[in-house]
Amino acid sequence: MATILPSTSAVFSALLRADLTTQWRNRRASILVILVPALILISWKGLIPMLGGAFVLSNCITIGLIAIGLMGYSNSIARDRDKGIFQRLRVAPAPAWSIMASRLTVQLIMIIIMTTALFLIGYQYDKIILSPAGYILGLLTAIVGGAVYLSLGQAIVGLIKNPETVNVTTRLVYFVFIMVGMFTGLGRSNVLGKEIGDAVSWSPYGTVKRIISDGLQADAWTGTTSMALLVTLGYTILFTTLGIKWFRWNSR
């Protein structure tokens, strides 16, 4: 009697339901991912008259994206790999791409929830009012920017097998990006010198913040913003390539 294998769509749906359930059970960690940028957004209310609502909001969204990609995604992948979950899934009738696509879909949902939450906090507490086009383009650029940090998290977990080392590394990288964000968010990147200031502007943090900030204002999109978008996509392709090349399904 021939064995009937489930369709790819059925397998993907089952994986997605399982990953969403796991994410819900770990909702405290998800709340913390949103809480940090939300607290920064609230504490920076006094900077809005000086720097503009879109500038402050884009920094907070970028910090949230870093938390999702590094603190959330990479650590969960490292932990599940160490537990042998991926190894067991590999012997199931599930294409390799569907296993990772399910995980990434959950993170995409988290990006949308986090960005929407910051939009609401910015509107209700900080009185940041954007145009409908600004909200839509801001959400789309947040998704594009989130891909950078998800791919960076994939590269880290591909390069490093030990889950504890992954955790330490992502925390260190997250701290560095937070410090960069604090300098740029406070308009103080010039104190580090022009060369370092330019490097920050074209770093993953700088380009993501730029496209989100100009996306939130819609009519502020310029040729420099388009160049930042191309650089952002370039970072994503680079980190994704390295993450796929280095990734192993088991921690041995």
C-alpha positions, -999 to 999 in steps of 0.1 A, spaced: 0 0 0 15 33 -11 22 59 16 5 92 10 26 121 21 10 153 33 11 183 10 37 210 15 9 235 24 -4 212 51 30 206 65 37 244 66 4 251 83 11 225 110 46 239 116 32 274 117 5 265 142 32 248 164 55 278 162 27 302 170 17 281 200 53 281 212 55 319 208 23 323 228 36 302 256 67 324 257 46 356 255 65 371 284 96 373 263 76 388 235 62 414 258 97 424 268 107 428 232 80 454 228 85 469 262 120 481 257 114 503 226 81 514 241 98 527 273 124 545 251 97 561 230 79 573 262 112 586 278 121 605 246 89 625 244 108 657 252 130 652 222 102 652 197 100 691 194 137 691 186 142 661 164 108 653 151 83 626 158 93 604 128 130 606 138 123 594 174 97 568 164 121 553 137 148 549 163 125 531 187 112 508 159 147 500 149 157 491 184 126 468 186 136 451 153 171 444 167 155 428 198 133 406 176 160 395 153 188 390 178 173 384 212 142 365 200 149 347 167 185 336 170 182 325 206 151 304 199 168 287 169 199 280 190 179 266 219 157 243 197 187 231 177 205 221 209 173 202 221 174 182 188 141 197 176 154 205 141 171 171 139 137 154 145 120 177 120 145 168 94 134 132 93 98 142 90 81 148 56 88 185 58 109 205 33 139 222 50 127 256 37 93 252 53 108 247 88 127 280 86 99 298 67 75 289 96 99 304 121 104 336 100 66 340 95 62 341 133 89 368 136 72 387 108 40 387 128 60 399 158 74 428 137 39 439 127 27 437 163 56 456 177 55 483 150 17 487 154 21 490 192 47 517 188 25 536 164 -3 535 190 19 546 218 34 573 197 -1 586 188 -17 583 222 12 594 245 37 613 224 11 628 200 30 617 170 5 619 141 14 606 107 -4 604 74 -20 572 63 7 568 37 33 573 64 19 545 85 17 521 56 52 529 43 66 529 78 52 494 84 66 482 51 101 496 57 100 481 92 94 447 76 123 453 53 145 465 81 135 436 103 148 412 76 183 426 82 183 416 119 166 383 113 193 375 87 220 387 111 206 365 138 206 336 113 243 343 105 252 343 143 234 311 150 250 296 119 285 305 130 281 296 166 267 263 177 266 266 215 233 282 227 249 299 257 276 315 234 248 325 210 230 342 239 261 361 250 270 371 215 235 384 206 234 403 239 267 420 231 257 429 196 223 441 208 241 463 234 264 478 207 234 486 185 215 501 214 244 524 221 246 534 185 209 540 186 212 562 217 238 584 200 219 588 168 186 591 186 199 619 207 215 636 176 249 631 191 267 609 165 289 639 156 307 637 189 323 605 177 339 622 147 328 626 111 343 593 100 326 572 127 294 593 122 294 583 85 300 547 94 271 547 118 249 563 91 256 534 67 257 506 93 228 482 95 213 504 122 218 536 103 203 525 70 173 508 87 166 539 108 169 561 77 144 542 55 119 539 84 122 575 93 118 588 57 91 561 52 71 575 81 72 610 66 65 596 31 72 629 12 107 630 28 119 600 7 150 611 -13 177 595 -34 198 590 -3 169 571 12 168 549 -19 205 543 -16 200 534 21 173 509 10 197 493 -14 224 490 13 198 475 36 189 449 11 226 442 5 231 436 42 201 412 42 215 392 12 250 391 28 238 379 62 213 355 47 240 339 25 263 335 54 235 322 76 225 295 51 262 286 44 271 282 80 239 268 95 239 232 108 207 214 118 224 199 149 248 214 175 274 187 172 
